[in-house]
């Protein structure tokens, strides 16, 4: 564990505490998903499972984009 933390230091004199704090700040999302965003994701997953999806190639062909 100590070796992994050492490898994550920005500079050799950075403390392990500072490394851990930086990691924690990266791990916590300050802007979590809203309930509307979660509902949209769930709806999209249901569409995928039901086969209501189109490939990029199908969309490009339909709109004449090559």
C-alpha positions as CSV (number, residue, x, y, z in Angstrom):
1,X,0.0,0.0,0.0
2,X,2.8,2.4,0.9
3,X,4.5,1.8,-2.4
4,X,1.3,2.5,-4.3
5,X,0.8,5.7,-2.4
6,X,4.4,6.7,-3.1
7,X,3.8,6.1,-6.8
8,X,0.8,8.5,-6.7
9,X,2.8,11.4,-5.2
10,X,2.9,14.5,-7.4
11,X,6.3,15.4,-5.9
12,X,8.6,13.4,-3.6
13,X,7.9,15.6,-0.6
14,X,4.1,15.4,-0.8
15,X,2.7,13.8,2.3
16,X,0.7,10.6,2.2
17,X,-2.1,12.5,3.8
18,X,-2.2,14.9,0.9
19,X,-2.2,12.0,-1.6
20,X,-5.1,10.4,0.2
21,X,-7.0,13.7,0.3
22,X,-6.5,14.2,-3.4
23,X,-7.7,10.6,-4.1
24,X,-10.8,11.2,-1.9
25,X,-11.6,14.4,-3.7
26,X,-11.5,12.5,-7.0
27,X,-13.7,9.7,-5.7
28,X,-16.5,11.8,-4.5
29,X,-18.8,13.2,-7.2
30,X,-19.7,16.8,-6.2
31,X,-22.6,16.7,-8.7
32,X,-24.5,13.5,-8.3
33,X,-27.1,12.4,-10.8
34,X,-30.6,13.8,-10.5
35,X,-33.7,11.6,-10.2
36,X,-34.6,12.7,-13.8
37,X,-31.2,11.7,-15.1
38,X,-31.4,8.3,-13.4
39,X,-34.9,7.8,-14.9
40,X,-33.5,8.6,-18.3
41,X,-30.7,6.1,-17.9
42,X,-33.2,3.4,-16.8
43,X,-35.4,4.2,-19.8
44,X,-32.5,3.9,-22.1
45,X,-31.4,0.6,-20.6
46,X,-35.0,-0.7,-21.1
47,X,-34.8,0.4,-24.8
48,X,-31.6,-1.4,-25.2
49,X,-32.9,-4.6,-23.6
50,X,-36.0,-4.5,-25.8
51,X,-34.0,-4.0,-28.9
52,X,-35.3,-0.5,-29.6
53,X,-31.9,0.7,-30.8
54,X,-30.2,1.6,-34.0
55,X,-26.5,1.4,-35.0
56,X,-24.6,4.5,-36.0
57,X,-24.4,3.0,-39.5
58,X,-28.2,2.7,-39.7
59,X,-28.7,6.3,-38.6
60,X,-26.1,7.6,-41.1
61,X,-27.7,5.7,-43.9
62,X,-31.2,6.9,-43.0
63,X,-30.0,10.5,-43.1
64,X,-27.7,10.1,-46.1
65,X,-24.6,10.8,-44.2
66,X,-21.5,8.9,-45.4
